[in-house]
C-alpha cells in the first residue's frame, strides 16, 4: 500500500465525503417526515419507530459486520455496504405504506451500520500515529457538516419542488458515486494486505477485547455521549418552540449554529489530542458539551439569540467526542486485529442505550415533568462521559500489539 502523506490526505477526503453520504441518507427521513407522514397517515409514534428501527439495525450490523472486516479486510465490507445503502435510500421512494418504508429503512440501517466501524478503523490504521486524531476527527466531522447542516436544506428543497420521493432518490445518488471512488482509489491497509491481523483470530478470541478495562469504559461512555446527542437533538427544538416560545426559525438557527460548531471542533480537538493525550481532551469535551443543553434552559439568552448561538457554537463538541470515545480510545486499547470490532462494540451499546432507550425514556419523563427535564437528562449524559473519562487509561501513542502478551493482558484489566 502507498503509505505516503499524499495517499493519506486523499483517503481522508474520500472517507470524509463517504461518511457524509451515510449521514445524508440516515437523516433524510427525519427531514422528509413532514412530507410523507400525511400521505401515509402516520402518527408521531410511527415516525419515531422509523428512526428507532434504523438505530437498532445499525447497532446490530456495525458490530457484526465490523468484526467481519477484521477478518476479511476493510474494503471488501465497505464497498458493497456503500452501494447497498445508497440503493436502499433511493428505494425508499418506492414505498407506498408505512410497513414498506419501515422494512426499507431497517435494511438501510443494517447496510449503513458497518460503514461507521469500517471507515473509522480504515482511517485510523492508514494514518501516521501523529495524525490519527486529526484524520479521524476530520472524517467524523462530515456527519455534522453534511448530515446536520446540508442535508435538511437539500432534502427539503428538493421535496418542496419535486416531492419527497425525488428527495430520497437525490439523497441516494452521492453514495453510488462514492462507492465507485472507493473501488478505484482506496487500498487495503498494509497490515491487512500482509495478513498480520485479518482472518487469524478465532471466534473465541474476539471476546478477549472484554479483558481491557478501557473497552468497558468506552461502551459506558458511548452510551452517555449518545444519550446526550439524541435526547438533545430530539427534544431541544420542541423545548425552544413550546417552552421558550420561540419561532421554529429560531430553533433551526440555533440548532444549525450548534451543528456547525460541532463540525469545526470535531477535527480541531481530536487533533489536539494527538499532542496532549486523549484523556485530557475528552474530559474537556465532556464538560463543554454539557453547556449546550443547559444554555437552552436559560430564558434570558433568548432575548439575545446571537449570544446563545455563539455559546452553542463554541461548546458543541459532539463529533470530537465520537472520534475519541468511539474510535481512537477503543482501537488504541485493543490488539490491532480487533480494531473494527472494538468500534462496533462501543457503537452497539451506544445505539441501543443512547439512540433508542434514552430518547424513549426522556419522552416518557417529559410527559410527566415537562420538556425542561430532557435538557437536564442530556447534560446528565455528558456527566456520565466525564466520569468515565476520569478512569480511562491514556492510549495516545500506545500500541497494545507491540506489548508482551502478559503485559497487554495485565494493563488491559488493571
PyMOL commands that set and color helices and strands:
alter all, ss='L'
color gray80, all
select helices_A, chain A and resi 5-40+44-72+74-94+98-126+129-140+142-162+164-185+190-193+204-211+213-243+248-276+278-296+299-315+318-333+336-369+372-391+400-402+405-413
alter helices_A, ss='H'
color red, helices_A
deselect
rebuild
show_as cartoon
